[in-house]
Amino acid sequence: MKREETIKKKDIFNNIITTGHFIKNNYFIIYSSKNEENKINYGIAISNKVGKAYLRNRLKRQVRAIIDNNRKLFQNNYNYIIMIRKSCSSAKYVDLEKALKDLLTR
């Protein structure tokens, strides 16, 4: 994931969450909304309740790797916010990848 593809600002996050469409499963909640640019933007959110910092950072790295490996599943002209749920802390990478792919193909 490139730096210019990430969403960092809180107001953009809140706008996508309040106005966007969402889908969810046991591991993730994905919010999506259309943008005017001809590129895909991503944001990853995880709560402090999930675990300590090393665990949260590991989960974010795994989700970024899944995004990079499955870039063709995302639609152009969309912003995505991927919220990681607490149940991800005990899941394996293969399970996370399968769950995220299932959500994106819906």
N, C-alpha and C positions, 0 to 999 in steps of 0.2 A: 504494500500500500504506500503510495507516494504521499509526500507531505501536503501537496496541493489538493489531494483528494479527501483530506480529513476535515471534519467539522469540529470546531473547538468552542465557538461562541455559544454562550448560554441562551441568548435570545433566539438563535437559529434552532438550537435543540428544542426549546419549548414550543416554537412555532410548528416544527415538524410533528412533535408529539401531540399537540392540541388539534391540528388541522389534518394530519395525515391518516392514512389507512393503516391498520395494524393486523398482524397475525401472530399467533403465539403457540408454543408447545411447552413441554416440561422444562426445557433448558433455555429457551430464548424468547424474547418478544421483539419483533421487527416492525418498526414504523417506517412508512415510506410516503413521500410526497413528491410531486413533480417540480422540477426546476426549469429555469429558462436556458441554462447552459447546455452544451452538448457533451456533458461528461457526467460521471457518477461520483457522488460524494458520500462518504461514510462517516459515521460517528459511533463510538463504542462507549457504552455506559455500564458501570458496575457499582453496586452498593457496597458500603463499608461493612455491611452485615454478612457479606459472603465469606470473609475471612481476613487474614492478615495481608499485608501489602504484597508479600512475595507470591501469595496464591492469586490475588487479583491481577498482578502483573503477568503471571504465567498464563492465566485464562485469556487476558487481552492479547498476548503474543500468539496464542493458539488460534484465536478467532481471526487475527490479522493474517495468519498463514492460511487458514481456510478460505478467506476472502481472496487472497492472491492466487490460490490454486483453482478456484472456481469462479473466476471473474466473468466467464461467459453466461452465468446464470442470472447476473444482475442486468437490469434494463438501463439503457442510456436515458439521460434527462431525468434522473431520479435522485433524490437524497434518501439515504437509509440511516436509521438509528437502530443499532443492535444492542438491546439491553440483555445483559447476562444475568440469569437467575441463580439463586443460591444452590439449586440442585446440580449445577455444573461443577461444583467444587469436588464432588466425588466421582465424576464421570471421566471416562477415558477419551483420548483424542478422537478415536475412530467413532465413538458414539456422538461426540459433539459435531463432527463433520457430517455424519449421516443426518442428524437432527436439523442442522442448518440447511443442508441441501433439500431436505423434505419441505422446509418452510419456503424456500425460494422457488420451488417448482409448483407451489399452489397457485 
